[in-house]
C-alpha cells in the first residue's frame, strides 16, 4: 500500500484481505474529489461501498447489495473475521444522502455512484444495466407479419405434431424484435437458428449477422449452422445461403483507439435486419449494452445460449438475468398468436409473448449417463450426481485424484492422443491433426496449484516429450505443437481461445493451422505473437467448445471457483465421454455452490 494513502476507517477491511489496493485507491480518490475524508464515518461508509463496487466487478457482480451478508466478502479459504461493518439501514441512509451518490433511477448522472433500492453501483455500470433494461422493454411485438403466411411457414419448417419449443422459438423470433432462445447443449438451438433464418427470409428480404463472444464460438456457430442447413429443403438452403459468423468485437467494429467503444453505436447502428448472437452466457454486461445500442430499433435481435453455464469472466450474467426475470402475466394478442402455434404449451407461449424467452428442453444429442449427469447437476441434486458418478458407465467415469491408477489412465489417453496429433501433423494432414487435437481435453478449474492448468501442463509435457521431434534444440515451432491463442489478433483473424496445430508444410517449413468451422486457416508461425502451447486449459476457456472426451479436474471442496455452473460446463463440453477427477466432497460442494452475481436486471428499479 502507498504510504501516503490514508486508509482511514477502511484500514481493517484492507488488513483482512477484503479490499485490495485498487479498491481503496478508488474510494480514496472519490472522497478526495468530493472534498471528504475516509476518517468521517458517513464518508467512510460510502467509501467502503465504492471500494466494494470495484472489488465486486472482479467477482463478476455489477453492483453491491448493501443488505447482503458481509461474510460473502471473506477471502477464499479464510474464516470471516469481526469487522466494523455498517448497519445496513444506516449504510443505505448515508449513501442516499451523500453528494457522491445519485439516489434512485431518475437522478442525474453527474455523480460517480448510484444507489437504487439496496444496490450501490459505479455509475458506468448502472448506465449499462439501464441501457439493457430499456432496450429489452422497447423490443416488443413486430406489427407487420402476415399471420396466415407465418403459420404456413412454421408448419412447413417445423412439421412435428404436438408441442414444439423450436417452433415456438421461431414464431417468437418472427413476432418480436427480441427473442431469447435458451437451452443446454444438444437441445437444437443451432438447428432452430438455421430454420429461423429460412423463416424470416421467406417472410421478407432480410440481411442477417451471426456473432459470438469469441472466435472459437463464432467458428463453431458457423459450422453448426452450415451442418443444420444440410438437413433442410434445397429451397430453404437457397433462402439462407452462405452465412459467416464473426466475433462481437468485429461485428460492432473494434476501434484500436478506444477500449470500450465501437464503430457501431446508436448514432451509427448496424445495417442488419436480423442479428443472432450465440453463446450469450459469455457476454458481459458492458458488451451487451454496446450490442443493444448498436442494433437498429426496427431490427430483430435473437440471443441464444445456455443460462446454466458459466457466465462471462467480466461483470454481469445478462443471459441468466433475462431468462430468470419474472414475465408479465398479462395476456396479449401476441400471446394469443403464439398459443395458436403451440396450443399444447400455453404457459411457454405466454412467457415468450411477455419476455421473448423460450427454453428448449428436449435433448437431441446427449443420451445415457452424460445426459442424466448434466440434468442432475442443473437441478442441484448432489445425491443423484454422486450416484451416477459412482455407478460407473461407459460414458461417465469418476476417478480418485489420490489413486496412482488415475494418473496412469489419463497419461495413457494423453500419450495416445499426442501420438496421433504428431503423426498426422508430420505428414501434413492438417484436418486429421486438428481433429485429433479436439478428441480429448484436460479441463481444470484453477490456473495454478496441484489441481490447476500449470500443474497438468507440466505433467502432460513430461508424458509426451519423447514423442516430439524438434528441428533444432529449443525450437518452439515443432511439428505437432498444439497452440492456444491467448489474445485477440484482429490483423491475423485469430481470437482468444482459438486452438490450432503446427504442421509440416513441406520443404523443411512449418505452418500453424486453425479451424474456422469446416475451413482450415493457415498462418506462418512467424506471424504468431500471442500463442502458447496447449495441453490443459481452464473450464472457463473451454466454454463454447466441445470435445469427444473430457477429463475434468476438480479442486478441493473449499475452492470458491468450484460451483454448480463450473461443474455443469465441464460435463457438457464432452460429446461422448466425461471423466471427473475429484473427491465426493468436491462434487457435493460444486453442486451445492451456485454463482451469485449481484445485479439489478431481475429487479424492477424503485
WONORTA-V204817 format. One record per residue. N is the residue number from 1. PSI is psi in whole degrees, -180 to 180 (* if undefined). OMEGA is omega as a letter, one per 30 degrees, with the letter a starting at -180 (NA if undefined). D_LAST is the distance of its C-alpha to the last C-alpha in whole Angstrom. Layout:
n->{N | N}
psi->{PSI | PSI}
omega->{OMEGA | OMEGA}
d_last->{D_LAST | D_LAST}
//
This chain:
n->{1 | 2 | 3 | 4 | 5 | 6 | 7 | 8 | 9 | 10 | 11 | 12 | 13 | 14 | 15 | 16 | 17 | 18 | 19 | 20 | 21 | 22 | 23 | 24 | 25 | 26 | 27 | 28 | 29 | 30 | 31 | 32 | 33 | 34 | 35 | 36 | 37 | 38 | 39 | 40 | 41 | 42 | 43 | 44 | 45 | 46 | 47 | 48 | 49 | 50 | 51 | 52 | 53 | 54 | 55 | 56 | 57 | 58 | 59 | 60 | 61 | 62 | 63 | 64 | 65 | 66 | 67 | 68 | 69 | 70 | 71 | 72 | 73 | 74 | 75 | 76 | 77 | 78 | 79 | 80 | 81 | 82 | 83 | 84 | 85 | 86 | 87 | 88 | 89 | 90 | 91 | 92 | 93 | 94 | 95 | 96 | 97 | 98 | 99 | 100 | 101 | 102 | 103 | 104 | 105 | 106 | 107 | 108 | 109 | 110 | 111 | 112 | 113 | 114 | 115 | 116 | 117 | 118 | 119 | 120 | 121 | 122 | 123 | 124 | 125 | 126 | 127 | 128 | 129 | 130 | 131 | 132 | 133 | 134 | 135 | 136 | 137 | 138 | 139 | 140 | 141 | 142 | 143 | 144 | 145 | 146 | 147 | 148 | 149 | 150 | 151 | 152 | 153 | 154 | 155 | 156 | 157 | 158 | 159 | 160 | 161 | 162 | 163 | 164 | 165 | 166 | 167 | 168 | 169 | 170 | 171 | 172 | 173 | 174 | 175 | 176 | 177 | 178 | 179 | 180 | 181 | 182 | 183 | 184 | 185 | 186 | 187 | 188 | 189 | 190 | 191 | 192 | 193 | 194 | 195 | 196 | 197 | 198 | 199 | 200 | 201 | 202 | 203 | 204 | 205 | 206 | 207 | 208 | 209 | 210 | 211 | 212 | 213 | 214 | 215 | 216 | 217 | 218 | 219 | 220 | 221 | 222 | 223 | 224 | 225 | 226 | 227 | 228 | 229 | 230 | 231 | 232 | 233 | 234 | 235 | 236 | 237 | 238 | 239 | 240 | 241 | 242 | 243 | 244 | 245 | 246 | 247 | 248 | 249 | 250 | 251 | 252 | 253 | 254 | 255 | 256 | 257 | 258 | 259 | 260 | 261 | 262 | 263 | 264 | 265 | 266 | 267 | 268 | 269 | 270 | 271 | 272 | 273 | 274 | 275 | 276 | 277 | 278 | 279 | 280 | 281 | 282 | 283 | 284 | 285 | 286 | 287 | 288 | 289 | 290 | 291 | 292 | 293 | 294 | 295 | 296 | 297 | 298 | 299 | 300 | 301 | 302 | 303 | 304 | 305 | 306 | 307 | 308 | 309 | 310 | 311 | 312 | 313 | 314 | 315 | 316 | 317 | 318 | 319 | 320 | 321 | 322 | 323 | 324 | 325 | 326 | 327 | 328 | 329 | 330 | 331 | 332 | 333 | 334 | 335 | 336 | 337 | 338 | 339 | 340 | 341 | 342 | 343 | 344 | 345 | 346 | 347 | 348 | 349 | 350 | 351 | 352 | 353 | 354 | 355 | 356 | 357 | 358 | 359 | 360 | 361 | 362 | 363 | 364 | 365 | 366 | 367 | 368 | 369 | 370 | 371 | 372 | 373 | 374 | 375 | 376 | 377 | 378 | 379 | 380 | 381 | 382 | 383 | 384 | 385 | 386 | 387 | 388 | 389 | 390 | 391 | 392 | 393 | 394 | 395 | 396 | 397 | 398 | 399 | 400 | 401 | 402 | 403 | 404 | 405 | 406 | 407 | 408 | 409 | 410 | 411 | 412 | 413 | 414 | 415 | 416 | 417 | 418 | 419 | 420 | 421 | 422 | 423 | 424 | 425 | 426 | 427 | 428 | 429 | 430 | 431 | 432 | 433 | 434 | 435 | 436 | 437 | 438 | 439 | 440 | 441 | 442 | 443 | 444 | 445 | 446 | 447 | 448 | 449 | 450 | 451 | 452 | 453 | 454 | 455 | 456 | 457 | 458 | 459 | 460 | 461 | 462 | 463 | 464 | 465 | 466 | 467 | 468 | 469 | 470 | 471 | 472 | 473 | 474 | 475 | 476 | 477 | 478 | 479 | 480 | 481 | 482 | 483 | 484 | 485 | 486 | 487 | 488 | 489 | 490 | 491 | 492 | 493 | 494 | 495 | 496 | 497 | 498 | 499 | 500 | 501 | 502 | 503 | 504 | 505 | 506 | 507 | 508 | 509 | 510 | 511 | 512 | 513 | 514 | 515 | 516 | 517 | 518 | 519 | 520 | 521 | 522 | 523 | 524 | 525 | 526 | 527 | 528 | 529 | 530 | 531 | 532 | 533 | 534 | 535 | 536 | 537 | 538 | 539 | 540 | 541 | 542 | 543 | 544 | 545 | 546 | 547 | 548 | 549 | 550 | 551 | 552 | 553 | 554 | 555 | 556 | 557 | 558 | 559 | 560 | 561 | 562 | 563 | 564 | 565 | 566 | 567 | 568 | 569 | 570 | 571 | 572 | 573 | 574 | 575 | 576 | 577 | 578 | 579 | 580 | 581 | 582 | 583 | 584 | 585 | 586 | 587 | 588 | 589 | 590 | 591 | 592 | 593 | 594 | 595 | 596 | 597 | 598 | 599 | 600 | 601 | 602 | 603 | 604 | 605 | 606}
psi->{139 | 134 | -28 | -5 | 116 | 111 | -23 | -134 | -2 | -5 | -49 | -29 | -32 | -43 | -37 | -4 | 9 | -40 | 133 | 176 | -49 | -35 | -49 | -35 | -42 | -47 | -44 | -41 | -43 | -47 | -36 | -43 | -36 | 5 | 25 | -180 | 148 | 3 | -13 | 133 | -45 | -42 | -39 | -36 | -45 | -37 | -40 | -42 | -43 | -43 | -40 | -31 | -43 | -44 | -40 | -34 | -37 | -25 | 3 | -6 | 153 | -4 | 179 | 127 | 111 | -9 | 1 | 159 | 121 | -22 | -19 | -19 | -4 | 136 | 155 | 140 | 17 | 147 | 144 | 145 | 151 | 129 | 156 | 63 | 138 | 149 | 132 | -44 | -44 | -38 | -47 | -40 | -43 | -42 | -42 | -33 | 2 | 141 | -16 | -3 | 126 | 124 | 120 | 162 | -18 | 4 | 162 | 161 | 20 | 17 | 151 | -19 | 157 | 136 | 123 | 110 | -123 | 2 | 129 | 130 | 153 | 138 | -40 | -42 | -29 | -45 | -40 | -43 | -40 | -36 | -44 | -48 | -47 | -44 | -41 | -43 | -32 | -16 | 75 | -140 | 144 | 121 | -14 | 47 | 127 | 116 | -39 | -44 | -40 | -46 | -42 | -46 | -39 | -42 | -32 | -43 | -27 | 76 | -7 | 136 | 163 | -174 | 138 | 107 | -30 | -42 | -42 | -41 | -42 | -43 | -40 | -42 | -31 | -34 | -10 | 155 | -10 | 123 | 138 | 114 | 109 | 149 | 158 | 177 | 140 | 7 | 7 | 23 | -47 | -38 | -42 | -42 | -46 | -42 | -30 | -43 | -43 | -41 | -50 | -39 | -22 | -31 | -35 | 152 | 138 | 135 | 136 | 136 | 132 | 137 | 162 | 162 | -31 | 161 | -39 | -46 | -36 | -41 | -42 | -40 | -47 | -44 | -42 | -39 | -42 | -40 | -42 | -35 | -31 | -25 | 7 | 165 | 142 | -36 | -38 | -36 | -41 | -39 | -47 | -46 | -175 | 131 | 133 | 149 | 148 | 170 | 158 | -37 | -44 | -39 | -46 | -15 | 77 | 135 | 117 | -17 | 1 | 126 | -38 | -1 | 160 | 167 | -36 | 126 | -161 | -23 | -18 | 71 | 163 | 144 | -8 | 149 | -28 | 128 | 123 | 124 | 122 | 165 | 46 | -20 | -22 | -1 | 126 | 166 | -48 | -40 | -39 | -39 | -43 | -37 | -48 | -35 | -17 | -18 | 130 | 145 | -28 | 2 | 162 | 138 | 126 | 116 | 130 | 136 | -179 | 106 | -11 | -9 | 174 | 141 | -179 | 149 | -18 | -176 | 140 | 153 | 65 | -46 | -47 | -39 | -44 | -42 | -35 | -5 | 140 | 137 | 150 | 127 | -6 | 136 | 155 | 171 | -35 | -41 | -40 | -41 | -41 | -31 | -33 | -34 | -43 | 73 | -21 | 5 | 57 | -39 | -43 | -37 | -42 | -41 | -41 | -39 | -40 | -39 | -15 | 1 | 128 | 125 | 117 | 123 | 8 | 127 | 126 | -9 | -55 | 144 | 174 | -145 | -33 | -46 | -44 | -39 | -46 | -42 | -40 | -39 | -48 | -36 | -9 | 26 | 89 | -37 | -44 | -39 | -48 | -35 | -44 | -43 | -39 | -24 | -39 | 123 | 164 | -34 | -4 | 127 | 147 | 117 | 139 | 122 | -21 | -7 | 122 | -27 | -26 | -50 | -38 | -38 | -45 | -42 | -45 | -41 | -42 | -43 | -44 | -41 | -46 | -40 | -43 | -41 | -49 | -44 | -42 | -36 | -33 | -28 | 10 | 13 | 83 | -40 | -44 | -36 | -43 | -42 | -41 | -36 | -33 | 2 | -29 | 143 | 136 | 122 | 133 | 153 | -40 | 160 | -39 | 174 | 174 | -16 | 10 | 176 | -42 | -46 | -47 | -32 | -49 | -41 | -45 | -38 | -43 | -38 | -30 | 0 | -35 | -12 | -10 | 133 | 101 | 145 | -28 | 159 | 129 | 4 | 119 | -19 | 60 | 152 | 131 | 0 | 121 | 138 | 143 | 124 | 129 | -4 | 151 | 134 | 91 | -32 | -32 | -1 | 42 | 145 | 151 | 124 | -14 | 144 | 148 | -169 | 146 | 125 | 159 | 122 | 5 | 158 | 34 | 11 | 156 | 160 | 160 | 137 | 131 | 147 | 132 | 83 | -127 | -2 | 139 | 129 | 129 | 140 | 141 | 138 | -22 | -16 | -4 | 110 | -29 | 56 | 155 | 169 | 129 | 122 | -68 | 164 | 164 | 153 | -37 | -43 | -27 | -10 | 140 | -4 | 162 | 150 | 153 | -44 | 147 | 135 | 111 | 119 | 117 | 142 | 179 | 158 | -25 | -9 | 128 | -12 | -19 | 101 | 169 | -41 | -40 | -44 | -43 | -43 | -43 | -47 | -41 | 4 | -15 | 130 | -44 | -19 | 133 | 133 | 118 | 122 | 108 | 179 | 163 | -39 | -39 | -43 | -47 | -42 | -42 | -43 | -38 | -19 | 115 | 151 | 128 | 104 | 123 | 132 | 156 | 5 | -28 | 2 | 125 | 131 | 141 | *}
omega->{l | a | a | a | a | a | a | a | l | a | a | l | l | a | a | l | l | l | l | a | a | a | a | l | l | l | a | a | a | a | l | l | l | l | a | a | a | l | l | a | a | l | l | l | l | l | l | l | l | l | l | l | l | l | a | a | l | l | l | l | a | a | l | l | a | l | a | l | a | a | l | a | a | l | l | l | l | l | l | l | l | l | a | l | l | l | a | a | l | a | a | l | l | a | a | a | a | a | l | a | l | a | l | a | a | a | l | a | a | l | a | a | l | l | l | a | l | a | l | a | l | a | a | a | l | a | l | l | l | l | l | a | a | a | l | a | a | a | a | a | l | a | a | l | l | a | a | l | l | l | l | a | l | l | a | a | a | a | a | l | l | a | a | a | l | l | l | l | l | l | l | l | l | a | l | l | l | l | l | a | a | l | l | l | l | l | l | a | a | l | l | l | a | a | l | l | l | l | a | l | l | l | a | l | a | l | a | l | l | a | l | a | a | l | l | a | l | l | l | l | a | a | a | l | l | l | l | a | a | l | a | l | a | l | l | l | l | l | a | a | l | l | l | l | l | l | l | l | a | l | a | l | a | l | a | a | a | a | a | a | a | a | l | l | a | l | l | a | l | a | a | l | a | l | a | a | l | a | a | l | a | a | a | l | l | l | l | l | l | l | a | l | a | l | a | l | a | a | l | l | a | a | a | l | a | a | l | l | l | l | l | l | l | a | l | l | a | a | l | l | a | l | a | a | l | a | l | a | a | l | a | l | l | l | l | l | a | l | l | l | a | a | a | a | a | a | l | l | l | l | l | l | a | a | a | a | l | a | l | a | l | a | a | a | a | l | l | a | a | l | l | l | l | l | l | l | a | l | a | a | a | l | l | l | a | l | l | a | a | a | a | a | l | a | l | l | l | a | l | a | a | a | l | l | l | l | l | l | l | l | a | a | a | a | l | l | a | l | l | l | a | a | a | l | a | l | l | l | a | a | a | l | l | l | l | l | a | a | a | l | l | a | a | l | a | l | a | l | a | l | a | a | a | l | a | l | a | a | l | l | l | a | a | a | a | l | a | l | a | l | l | a | l | a | a | a | a | l | a | l | l | a | l | l | a | l | l | l | a | a | l | a | l | a | l | a | l | l | a | a | l | a | l | a | a | l | l | a | l | l | l | a | l | l | l | a | l | a | l | l | a | a | l | a | a | a | a | a | a | l | l | l | a | l | l | l | l | l | a | l | l | a | a | l | l | a | l | a | a | l | a | a | a | l | l | a | a | a | a | l | a | a | l | a | l | a | l | a | l | a | a | l | a | l | a | a | l | l | l | l | a | l | l | a | l | l | a | l | a | a | a | a | l | l | l | l | a | a | l | a | l | a | l | a | a | NA}
d_last->{38 | 39 | 41 | 40 | 36 | 35 | 33 | 32 | 30 | 29 | 33 | 33 | 30 | 32 | 35 | 34 | 33 | 29 | 29 | 31 | 33 | 31 | 28 | 29 | 30 | 27 | 26 | 29 | 29 | 25 | 26 | 30 | 28 | 26 | 29 | 28 | 30 | 29 | 31 | 29 | 26 | 23 | 24 | 25 | 22 | 20 | 23 | 23 | 19 | 21 | 24 | 22 | 20 | 23 | 25 | 22 | 23 | 26 | 25 | 23 | 20 | 17 | 15 | 16 | 14 | 15 | 16 | 18 | 22 | 23 | 26 | 25 | 26 | 30 | 32 | 34 | 36 | 36 | 35 | 32 | 33 | 32 | 30 | 29 | 25 | 23 | 21 | 18 | 17 | 19 | 18 | 14 | 15 | 18 | 15 | 13 | 16 | 18 | 20 | 19 | 16 | 13 | 10 | 7 | 7 | 9 | 12 | 15 | 16 | 19 | 18 | 19 | 16 | 12 | 10 | 6 | 6 | 10 | 10 | 13 | 14 | 17 | 16 | 19 | 17 | 13 | 15 | 17 | 14 | 13 | 16 | 17 | 13 | 15 | 18 | 18 | 16 | 19 | 22 | 23 | 26 | 29 | 31 | 35 | 36 | 39 | 38 | 42 | 42 | 39 | 41 | 44 | 43 | 41 | 44 | 46 | 44 | 42 | 45 | 45 | 45 | 42 | 38 | 38 | 34 | 36 | 37 | 33 | 32 | 34 | 33 | 30 | 31 | 33 | 30 | 27 | 26 | 25 | 26 | 26 | 29 | 28 | 31 | 34 | 37 | 39 | 37 | 38 | 35 | 38 | 40 | 37 | 37 | 40 | 40 | 37 | 39 | 42 | 40 | 38 | 41 | 43 | 41 | 41 | 42 | 39 | 39 | 37 | 36 | 36 | 34 | 33 | 32 | 36 | 39 | 40 | 37 | 38 | 42 | 41 | 39 | 42 | 45 | 43 | 42 | 46 | 47 | 45 | 46 | 50 | 49 | 48 | 51 | 52 | 51 | 47 | 48 | 50 | 46 | 44 | 47 | 47 | 43 | 42 | 39 | 38 | 36 | 32 | 33 | 37 | 35 | 32 | 35 | 35 | 36 | 38 | 37 | 34 | 32 | 28 | 29 | 31 | 34 | 32 | 28 | 27 | 30 | 32 | 31 | 33 | 35 | 35 | 34 | 33 | 32 | 32 | 31 | 32 | 31 | 28 | 27 | 28 | 26 | 24 | 20 | 22 | 25 | 23 | 21 | 24 | 26 | 23 | 23 | 27 | 28 | 28 | 26 | 29 | 30 | 29 | 28 | 29 | 27 | 30 | 29 | 29 | 26 | 28 | 30 | 29 | 26 | 27 | 29 | 26 | 22 | 20 | 21 | 20 | 22 | 21 | 18 | 18 | 21 | 19 | 16 | 16 | 18 | 17 | 20 | 21 | 25 | 26 | 29 | 28 | 28 | 31 | 33 | 32 | 33 | 36 | 36 | 36 | 37 | 37 | 33 | 31 | 28 | 28 | 29 | 26 | 24 | 25 | 25 | 21 | 20 | 24 | 24 | 28 | 29 | 33 | 34 | 38 | 40 | 43 | 44 | 43 | 46 | 47 | 46 | 43 | 41 | 41 | 40 | 38 | 36 | 37 | 35 | 32 | 32 | 32 | 35 | 37 | 40 | 41 | 40 | 43 | 45 | 45 | 46 | 49 | 51 | 52 | 51 | 53 | 50 | 48 | 49 | 48 | 50 | 50 | 50 | 53 | 55 | 58 | 58 | 54 | 55 | 58 | 56 | 54 | 57 | 59 | 56 | 55 | 59 | 60 | 57 | 57 | 61 | 60 | 58 | 61 | 63 | 62 | 60 | 64 | 65 | 63 | 61 | 58 | 56 | 57 | 56 | 53 | 53 | 54 | 52 | 49 | 51 | 50 | 47 | 46 | 43 | 41 | 38 | 39 | 41 | 43 | 45 | 47 | 45 | 43 | 44 | 47 | 49 | 49 | 50 | 53 | 54 | 54 | 56 | 59 | 59 | 59 | 61 | 65 | 63 | 63 | 65 | 65 | 67 | 67 | 66 | 63 | 62 | 58 | 58 | 60 | 61 | 58 | 56 | 52 | 50 | 46 | 44 | 42 | 40 | 40 | 43 | 42 | 46 | 47 | 45 | 44 | 41 | 39 | 40 | 43 | 46 | 50 | 53 | 56 | 59 | 63 | 63 | 67 | 70 | 68 | 65 | 61 | 58 | 54 | 53 | 50 | 49 | 46 | 46 | 50 | 51 | 52 | 51 | 54 | 54 | 57 | 56 | 56 | 53 | 51 | 49 | 46 | 47 | 48 | 50 | 49 | 49 | 46 | 43 | 39 | 38 | 35 | 37 | 39 | 36 | 36 | 40 | 42 | 46 | 48 | 48 | 46 | 47 | 43 | 44 | 41 | 41 | 41 | 39 | 37 | 36 | 32 | 33 | 34 | 31 | 31 | 30 | 33 | 36 | 35 | 35 | 38 | 40 | 39 | 40 | 44 | 45 | 48 | 48 | 46 | 47 | 45 | 46 | 45 | 45 | 44 | 42 | 40 | 39 | 38 | 36 | 35 | 34 | 32 | 30 | 27 | 25 | 22 | 20 | 16 | 14 | 10 | 12 | 12 | 9 | 6 | 4 | 0}
//
